[in-house]
Every structure is written in structure tokens, then in C-alpha cells.
């Protein structure tokens, strides 16, 4: 999955601010070029990952448009705290399944 996370930004199909894998779902803050359909990029990305890893994805996804930096920071903190809320880590920076490495000091303040 790491290859897919790194590949799409290199082709400028999407950019990843944070990508966090949980045992049964994913959270991500992603940006897309104005001229692409989010649905098409995510469909293709999920297909690529499925072929590489054997993951069987659920259909669709849930999106939320961020309209301010404050909203972005709130969502990033929510994503980083997901493993803590699930009892999988006692601090956000202890969770290893985050790309790019978002386990920095800002995660500790979330």
C-alpha cells in the first residue's frame, strides 16, 4: 500500500496530507487537481491497491470538503486520534500506520 500512497502524488493525481490505516478502514486528508473527478481517482487507486495486496474494498467512500485551515487542522487531529479512541495506541505518535510520517510533535498536541 505504501507504493500506491507514494505513486499517486508523484503523478499529481492526488496529494496526501495524512493517510492513516486502521485495522478495518482508512482515514486520509487528500487534495485533488481541479480537473479530475475524485471518484475516478479513488476508484483507480483502490483497484491498484487491491491488485497489489489482495484487499477487498467496500464500494464508495465518505468525503468531506474542508473550507478552512482550522477545519483541516481539526480533521487531521481527529484522524491522528483514531487509534487512541480505538484503544490501539495510548498516544497518536505511537501508531505506525501513518503516511507520510505524521507522528511528529503536532500529533502529540491533538
N, C-alpha and C positions, 0 to 999 in steps of 0.2 A: 504494500500500500504506500510505503514511503516514496517509491519511484513515481507513482501516479500523482502524489501530492506535489512532488518536485517538478514533474514533467509539465503539467498544465500551466503553471506560472511562467515557465521558460518559453512556452509557445504563446503566451499572452492571451490564453483563453479564459483564465481566471486568476485572481491573485488571492493569496491566503494570508489573513491577518493572524488567525488562530484556527487550529484544527485539533480537536480533542476526541479521541476514540474511547468510548465506554465499552463494556462487555457486550452490550446488545444494541448500541446506537452510536451515532456521531453527532458532534456539535462543531460548527465552523462559522467563522466570520469571513465571508468571501466577497470579493468585488469582481465585477464583470465589465468588459468593454461595452460601450453603449450600443454597438451594432450587433450584439449577439443575444440570442434567446437563452435565458438562464436554464430553462427546462432542457434545451438541447445539449448544453454543455454538461449539465449534471447527469443526464441520461447517458451520454457518451462516456463520461468519467466512471460512472457506476458499472457500465458494461466493461470497460477496460480493467477495472479493479476485479470484477467478477472473473474475467478470463485469467488474470494473473494469480488470484488467490483462492478461487472457488467459493467466495462469499455469495450468498443468495440474498439479494436486497429486497426490501419491501418496495412496492410501487410508490412513486411520488416522493415528495419531501415537503417539509414545512418551511416557509420562508417568512422573513420579517424585514421590512425595509427600514434602515436606520436613517434618521434625518438630522442627527447632530452628533458632535463628538461626545457629548455627555451620554447619549443613548448608546453609542458604540462602547464606551468605557463600561457602562452598566452591563451590557450584554457580554462583554469579554470577562468581566468579573463573575457573572453568572455561570458562564461556560467553565471557567477555571475552578469554580467551587463544586461543580457537578460530582467529581469523585469523592469529595469530602461529604457532601449530602448523602451519597450512596453508601458511605461507610467503607470506601475502598482506600482512602488515604486520610491521614489526620490533618494534613496541610496541602494546599494546592500544588506547591512546588515538589511534593513527593510523588506525584503522578507522572509516570514516564511516557505516557502515550499522548504526547502533545507535539504538534509540528506547526510552524517552526518552533524552536525551543522557547516556549512562553513560560518557563518555570522561573523567571527572573524575579527580582525584588518586587516588581509590580504585582505579581501573582500573590505574594505574601500579604499584601495590603488588602486584597479582595476579601 
